[in-house]
Amino acid sequence: MNEDWEERTAAAWAGFDDYEEDRAADFRAVIDALVAELPADSARGPFERACAWDSTGHSDQAVPLYREALARGLNAYNSRRAKIQLSSSLRNTGQADEGVKLLTPELDGPSDELDDAVRACLALCLADLGREREGLSLVIGALAPHLPRYQRSMANYARLLVEEPGESGESGD
């Protein structure tokens, strides 16, 4: 894999919206052609293919490819992306509980630009499991730092959604 491959792959993804739904297979073929240039044991190959299947509405096809990519050993950033996307696909295929198990440890991992995506996807998985308050807490907690005002109040409200009454001694007001 070289810089040219990365640029061509980024360009393919940048053009994704140019493919109408009835041309999804054409887009996947573009990704497959790029993947064919990688070494056979590359973790990036199944990851890119999983992304293409997932992005064209086939979470069921993406799940085993994400698992394969993770097992082969993606770099830290793409591993986190794969966990987010795999959790979303698991949720879409009725396996939200596995999505929760996969993403929950990411809350305590190193922070990066994917933190809010982790929380949003985890919140969706939790909602599918009937744990909406936990999910809402995650989403409000993720949103709070981006607000121009009320950051502290929103962070407190997010925390209070999942605390037992009387646990903190605060009312949140």
C-alpha positions as CSV (number, residue, x, y, z in Angstrom):
1,M,0.0,0.0,0.0
2,N,1.4,3.4,-0.9
3,E,0.3,7.0,-0.9
4,D,-1.1,6.7,-4.4
5,W,-3.4,3.8,-3.3
6,E,-4.6,5.9,-0.3
7,E,-5.3,8.8,-2.6
8,R,-7.2,6.7,-5.1
9,T,-9.2,5.0,-2.3
10,A,-10.0,8.4,-0.7
11,A,-11.2,9.6,-4.2
12,A,-13.4,6.5,-4.6
13,W,-15.0,7.2,-1.3
14,A,-15.4,10.9,-2.1
15,G,-17.3,9.9,-5.2
16,F,-19.6,7.5,-3.4
17,D,-22.6,9.8,-3.6
18,D,-22.3,9.9,-7.3
19,Y,-23.5,6.3,-7.4
20,E,-27.3,5.9,-7.4
21,E,-28.7,3.0,-5.4
22,D,-29.1,0.9,-8.6
23,R,-25.3,1.3,-9.2
24,A,-24.2,0.1,-5.7
25,A,-22.5,-3.0,-7.3
26,D,-20.5,-0.6,-9.5
27,F,-19.2,1.2,-6.4
28,R,-18.3,-2.1,-4.7
29,A,-16.5,-3.2,-7.9
30,V,-14.3,0.0,-7.7
31,I,-13.4,-0.8,-4.0
32,D,-12.8,-4.5,-4.9
33,A,-10.4,-3.4,-7.6
34,L,-8.5,-1.3,-5.2
35,V,-8.5,-4.1,-2.6
36,A,-7.1,-6.5,-5.2
37,E,-3.9,-4.3,-5.3
38,L,-3.2,-5.1,-1.6
39,P,-1.3,-8.0,-0.2
40,A,-3.6,-11.0,0.3
41,D,-3.2,-10.9,4.1
42,S,-3.9,-7.2,4.4
43,A,-6.4,-6.1,7.1
44,R,-7.3,-3.1,5.1
45,G,-8.8,-5.2,2.3
46,P,-11.6,-6.7,4.2
47,F,-12.1,-3.4,6.0
48,E,-12.6,-1.5,2.8
49,R,-14.9,-4.2,1.4
50,A,-16.9,-4.2,4.6
51,C,-17.3,-0.4,4.4
52,A,-18.5,-0.7,0.8
53,W,-21.1,-3.4,1.6
54,D,-22.2,-1.4,4.6
55,S,-22.5,1.9,2.8
56,T,-24.6,0.2,0.1
57,G,-27.1,-1.2,2.5
58,H,-25.8,-4.7,3.2
59,S,-24.9,-4.8,6.8
60,D,-25.2,-8.6,6.8
61,Q,-22.4,-8.8,4.2
62,A,-20.3,-6.3,6.1
63,V,-20.3,-8.0,9.5
64,P,-17.9,-10.9,8.7
65,L,-15.6,-8.6,6.8
66,Y,-15.3,-6.2,9.7
67,R,-14.6,-9.1,12.0
68,E,-11.9,-10.4,9.6
69,A,-10.3,-7.0,9.3
70,L,-10.2,-6.6,13.1
71,A,-8.7,-10.1,13.5
72,R,-6.0,-9.3,10.9
73,G,-5.0,-6.2,12.9
74,L,-5.9,-2.8,11.6
75,N,-4.0,0.3,12.8
76,A,-5.5,1.9,15.9
77,Y,-7.6,4.5,14.1
78,N,-9.1,2.1,11.5
79,S,-9.6,-0.5,14.3
80,R,-11.8,2.1,16.1
81,R,-13.6,2.9,12.9
82,A,-14.2,-0.8,12.3
83,K,-15.6,-1.3,15.8
84,I,-18.0,1.6,15.3
85,Q,-19.1,0.4,11.9
86,L,-19.3,-3.2,13.0
87,S,-21.4,-2.2,16.0
88,S,-23.8,-0.3,13.7
89,S,-24.0,-3.3,11.4
90,L,-24.6,-5.6,14.3
91,R,-27.4,-3.4,15.4
92,N,-28.9,-3.4,11.9
93,T,-28.9,-7.2,11.9
94,G,-30.6,-7.5,15.3
95,Q,-27.5,-8.0,17.4
96,A,-27.4,-4.7,19.3
97,D,-26.1,-6.5,22.4
98,E,-22.9,-7.5,20.6
99,G,-22.6,-3.9,19.5
100,V,-22.8,-2.7,23.1
101,K,-20.1,-5.2,24.1
102,L,-17.9,-4.1,21.3
103,L,-18.2,-0.3,21.9
104,T,-18.4,0.0,25.6
105,P,-14.6,-0.5,26.1
106,E,-14.1,2.3,23.6
107,L,-15.5,4.8,26.1
108,D,-12.4,4.3,28.2
109,G,-9.9,4.1,25.4
110,P,-7.7,6.9,24.0
111,S,-9.7,9.9,22.9
112,D,-9.8,11.0,19.3
113,E,-12.1,12.6,16.7
114,L,-14.2,9.4,16.7
115,D,-15.4,9.7,20.4
116,D,-18.7,11.2,19.4
117,A,-19.3,8.5,16.8
118,V,-18.6,5.9,19.4
119,R,-21.2,7.4,21.7
120,A,-23.8,7.9,19.0
121,C,-23.6,4.4,17.8
122,L,-23.5,3.0,21.3
123,A,-26.6,5.0,22.1
124,L,-28.4,3.5,19.2
125,C,-27.5,0.0,20.3
126,L,-28.6,0.8,23.8
127,A,-31.9,2.2,22.6
128,D,-32.6,-1.0,20.6
129,L,-32.1,-2.9,23.9
130,G,-34.6,-0.8,25.8
131,R,-31.9,1.2,27.5
132,E,-32.9,4.6,26.1
133,R,-31.9,6.6,29.2
134,E,-28.3,5.4,29.0
135,G,-28.2,6.1,25.3
136,L,-29.7,9.6,25.7
137,S,-27.1,10.2,28.5
138,L,-24.3,9.3,26.1
139,V,-25.6,11.5,23.3
140,I,-26.2,14.6,25.5
141,G,-22.8,14.1,27.1
142,A,-21.2,14.0,23.7
143,L,-23.1,17.1,22.5
144,A,-22.5,19.2,25.6
145,P,-18.9,20.2,24.8
146,H,-20.0,21.5,21.4
147,L,-22.7,23.9,22.7
148,P,-21.9,27.6,22.9
149,R,-23.5,27.7,26.3
150,Y,-24.9,25.3,28.9
151,Q,-22.1,22.8,28.7
152,R,-21.9,22.2,32.4
153,S,-25.7,22.0,32.8
154,M,-26.0,19.5,29.9
155,A,-23.1,17.4,31.2
156,N,-24.8,17.2,34.6
157,Y,-28.2,16.4,33.0
158,A,-26.5,13.6,31.0
159,R,-25.0,12.2,34.2
160,L,-28.2,12.4,36.1
161,L,-30.1,10.4,33.5
162,V,-28.2,7.3,34.6
163,E,-27.6,8.0,38.3
164,E,-29.8,6.5,40.9
165,P,-32.0,9.2,42.6
166,G,-30.1,10.8,45.5
167,E,-26.8,9.3,44.4
168,S,-25.0,12.6,43.8
169,G,-27.0,14.9,46.1
170,E,-27.6,17.3,43.2
171,S,-30.8,18.2,41.6
172,G,-29.3,19.2,38.2
173,D,-30.9,22.6,38.2
